[in-house]
Structure formats: C-alpha cells, structure tokens
Amino acid sequence: MPGRAPLLPLLLLSAAAGGCCRAEGGGMELLLSEANSQEWRVEGGATFSWEDGALYGRDAGDRNSFLISPRDYSDFVLECQLKIESGGNSGIQVRSHQKPDGTVFGYQIEVDPSERAWSGGLYDESRRGWLDPLDDQPEARAAFRVGEWNRFRIECRGDRIRSWVNGVPCTDFQDSLDASGRIAFQVHGGQGTHVRWRDIRLQELGAED
C-alpha cells in the first residue's frame, strides 16, 4: 500500500550538445549542463537560459513549463543546488511522463518558498496531488532558505522515494505506480517564478548499490 516507509516559444541558450560529463569520485555525473542542454526538451512557454553556470528558468505565463530529460531513469540519486525567489513555485520531476497534449505528470519533489514551506515534499503533478506534504514535519519545513542556494538530494530506489533539503530528511514515501520515467525541472505558471539550478548531478543505481 502506498505510504510513508518504516523549443519554439522558449529560449534555451546553450553550447553544442554533448553527453553527461563524468564527475570526480562518488559515482556522480553531471546530468545537465550548458554543454548538453540542447539534448533536453522544453514543454511550455517559459524561458530557460544559462547565467554564471546556472540554469535560469522564468516567465512561464499561465501554464506550468518543464525542461525534460532526453531519456527515462529508474533507480538513481540526483543532487543539485537550487535557488528561488519569493512569490514563485517550482519542482523537480522524477519518473514522470507526458500526455498526448504535452501535459507533464508524475512524481515531483516540491520547491515551495511560500509560508507553507513544503519544499522537499512529494507531489503527484497533474494526477493525484499531494502524496507526502510536510505539514507534520517542522524540521523539514525549516530546512529551505528562500532566495539562497539550497542543496537538494533525491533518491529513487525500487518503490521508495526519499528527499533531503540541506541535509534534512523530508520525503520518505513508498509507491509502486511508476518505476521509471523522465526527469524534469519545472517553472510554475502564473506566479512570476524565477528559479535557478546548478551543479546538477546524478548516479544511476544498480542492484549492487
């Protein structure tokens, strides 16, 4: 049972496309950088560009926008740094999919700079809604710092999804609906979102990990 465990309208400025770059140590690789961002696909009306080594997403209009990975991922650890200004909203999609009309749906680790402060919680975008909000986790809600760089860590392993924000555990949820899918970075529509990501790294997990 699911539950907590015991690119026409968009501007994408990038260099020539390339593969992931091997990071030093730890098995982590650069998942998304200016060098390979042309391999990723944009859905929606936001603008994505690169500034000072960070991916900058903004101006989504009235519809959520996403920068979507070129292939599916199943079991993995994803780490990145993220900064968002107050008044916006964002998220990191994992094991996600698209409907024929382009709508992105699936698991999302929330980025919530509002007073609610559910950054790191688990939302099911355009499908079931909240799966693991942080309303009963005051330490997790206090971890995120609005307008500053924050370290996100997401682990998808089997039917378990976990997240950490600045080293503080947030989501720990079991759900078997999706075992694999795309990774995507969201610019929420209708809220004047300005969000930046950098040092986006991933390690795919095998049976021995």
Secondary structure, DSSP 8 states (H G I E B T S, - for coil): --EE----SS-B---S----EE-SSTT-EEEE-TTTGGGSEEESS-EEEEETTEEEEE--TTS-EEEE-SS-B-SEEEEEEEEE-TT--EEEEEEEEE-TT--EEEEEEEE--STT--TT-EEEETTTEEEE--TT-HHHHTT--TTS-EEEEEEEETTEEEEEETTEEEEEEE--S-S-BEEEEEE-TTTT-EEEEEEEEEEE--TT-
